[in-house]
Amino acid sequence: MSKKPTPKENKKYTAEFKSEAIKLAERLSVAEAAEKLGIYASQIYSWRSALNNSRTDAERESLLAAENARLKRQLAEQAEELEILKKAATYFAKHQK
């Protein structure tokens, strides 16, 4: 386990560090990212909240549209994979002896 800072250690983090911490939390989870970086999860939550509040409505809509498109692609891929598995299961069920 990495050492977490004590409340007396008031460190100032750069904007780049905060941005990278938020990106890491998106890939993993907030708890895992905080553990890896040796910071409190609440810091990442507050940084993420501040970032979201600083964005304009157009930026938020753009991010949501990109996420929506990504999720639609993922859903289509999974539906295609499911259809292939159904066909394979039917084929093997017919040819099983």
N, C-alpha and C positions, 0 to 999 in steps of 0.2 A: 504494500500500500504506500502511496506517496504521501508525504507530509503536507497537511493542509495548513495554510497560514493561520496564525492566531489572530483574534480580533484586534490586537494592538498593532499588528503589522498592516498599516494602511499603505498598500502599494498602488501606484498609478500605472495603469496599463495603457499601452498605445492603442490607437484606433485600429491598427493593423492586427494586433494581438486579439482584440475583441472580435474583429471580423472573422479571423481564422478560428477562434473558439466557437463562434456561432456556426460556421460551416462544418466544423468537426461534430458539433452537437446535432446537426441535421443528418450527418452520415451515420453516426452511432446513436447515442442518446445523450441527453443533457447530463445525466448522472455519470455516464462513462467518460464523457468529454471532460467534465469537471475533475474526475479522479485522475485522468491522464495528465491534466494540466496543473493539478495541485491547487485548485481553487474551489470555492463553494459553488454549488449548482445554482444557488440564488443569484450569483453574479451573472451567470450566463443568461438566466431568465430576464434579469433587469436590462442587460445589454440588448437582448433580442427585442424586448418591449420598446426600449428607447429607439432602436433602429426602425421598428415598424411604425412608431409614432412620427418619426421624422420623414417618412416617405409621403409623397403626394398621392392623391387618389388615383391618378393616372398610372403611377408606378405600381401601386397595389393591384389595380385591375390588370395590368400587364403581367405581374407575377402570378396572379390567380389564373389568368388565361393560359400561361405557359404550363402551370401545374395541372390544369384541367386537360390540356392537350396531352401531356405526358401520361396522365392516368387513363385517358381514352385509348392511347396506343397500347398501354400495358394491358388493359381489359381486352382489347381486340386480339392481342397476342395470346393471352390465356384462353380466350374462347376458341381460337384456332387450335391450340394445343389440346384442349379438351375434346374437340371434334375429332382430331387425329387419334386420340386415345380411345374414343368410343368406336371408331371404325376398326382399330386394331383389336379391341376386345371382341367385337362382333366376328371378325375374321377368325381369330383363334378359337372362339367358342364353336364356330361351324366346323372347323378342321381338327377339333380335338377328338382323339379316339381312345 
